Amino acid sequence: MSETIDFALLTAADREPIARLLHRALVHWYESRLGQGARFGDSHEPFTLFPDVYEALDPGECVTARTESGEIVGVCFSHERETHVSVGIVATSPDAGGRGIAKKMMSLVLEKAKRLGKPARLVSSLLNLDSFSLYTRLGFVPGAIFQDLLITVPDTGLTAAAPVGIECVREAVLADAPRIADFEQSQQGIRREKDFAFFLRNEVGAWRLLVSEAADGSVNGFLGMSTHPSCTMIGPGVAADEETAIALLWKALDGLRGKTLVFLAPCAASALVRTAYAWGARNVELHVAQSTVPVASARGIVFPTFMPETA
């Protein structure tokens, strides 16, 4: 059986099949390998958020694999940005395994990145050695490792006192988008201003974006979050130092009272990780950042996210 693999504008008719594919692929892999399929729930409905957000944010940048009958058996979300091309969720139907569909979809994105003269970037699970092996064979170089931390925020908020630097954190406004993008580029060597404007316009999905400012008024950190019921998750974010990262994280969690959620923190940020433990967070997985051309000068504390995966 052959598939047609190409970039495509997603239609309303694609929304449900893609959500079902994402849900089924994740449940199948995590259950068959780790016995943890229940992590993703019984319904595909929450996964409709992915085609909704990604088609609004980056129309036509999704790669699909379709059979002759039109069935979607593979999906790969990509995101072209000023400095790079990011790869999001890559999923194939469990029934279509062994046909090289994931590799073909990824190769299409990498060809596009090469034409644009931009590196490709992604964050992948370290528990999934199948995808890790695929990405490294395609030329991705592993970089920073992140702990996936699960936390339940009490209805009354965190019991820990507000940390140092909390007075420097505020809600971002649309005019902050270019300043935040400039800051991320100064720290991480990447730029994605459209994402921050997308969060702050808040028209598809549900978002908040925090910004921290130094005494001179310059940006020294930011932290976004998806507050949508289908995907409550902290990130993306970057902070100049761990003190700023802790203040941003505390403020974000305080705004998510009564919620259970996941956030990613760099394993190397020991003070941040220990603080998260003290607040009640526990490890559930590990992820690794990968790029075809790593940024050697990257610095700061990074909070990756799965919604949206644009870094």
HELIX and SHEET records of a PDB file:
HELIX    1   1 ALA A   12  LEU A   34  1                                  23    
HELIX    2   2 GLY A   37  PHE A   40  5                                   4    
HELIX    3   3 GLU A   45  THR A   48  5                                   4    
HELIX    4   4 LEU A   49  LEU A   57  1                                   9    
HELIX    5   5 PRO A   94  ALA A   96  5                                   3    
HELIX    6   6 ILE A  101  LEU A  116  1                                  16    
HELIX    7   7 LEU A  129  ARG A  137  1                                   9    
HELIX    8   8 ILE A  166  CYS A  168  5                                   3    
HELIX    9   9 LEU A  174  ASP A  176  5                                   3    
HELIX   10  10 ALA A  177  GLN A  188  1                                  12    
HELIX   11  11 GLU A  193  ARG A  201  1                                   9    
HELIX   12  12 GLU A  242  ASP A  254  1                                  13    
HELIX   13  13 SER A  270  ALA A  278  1                                   9    
SHEET    1   A 8 THR A   4  ALA A   8  0                                        
SHEET    2   A 8 CYS A  62  ARG A  66 -1                                        
SHEET    3   A 8 ILE A  72  GLU A  80 -1                                        
SHEET    4   A 8 VAL A  85  THR A  92 -1                                        
SHEET    5   A 8 ALA A 120  SER A 125  1                                        
SHEET    6   A 8 ARG A 282  SER A 291 -1                                        
SHEET    7   A 8 VAL A 141  THR A 152 -1                                        
SHEET    8   A 8 THR A 260  PRO A 266 -1                                        
SHEET    1   B 5 VAL A 169  GLU A 171  0                                        
SHEET    2   B 5 TRP A 207  GLU A 213 -1                                        
SHEET    3   B 5 VAL A 219  HIS A 228 -1                                        
SHEET    4   B 5 CYS A 231  ALA A 239 -1                                        
SHEET    5   B 5 ILE A 301  PHE A 303 -1                                        
END                                                                             
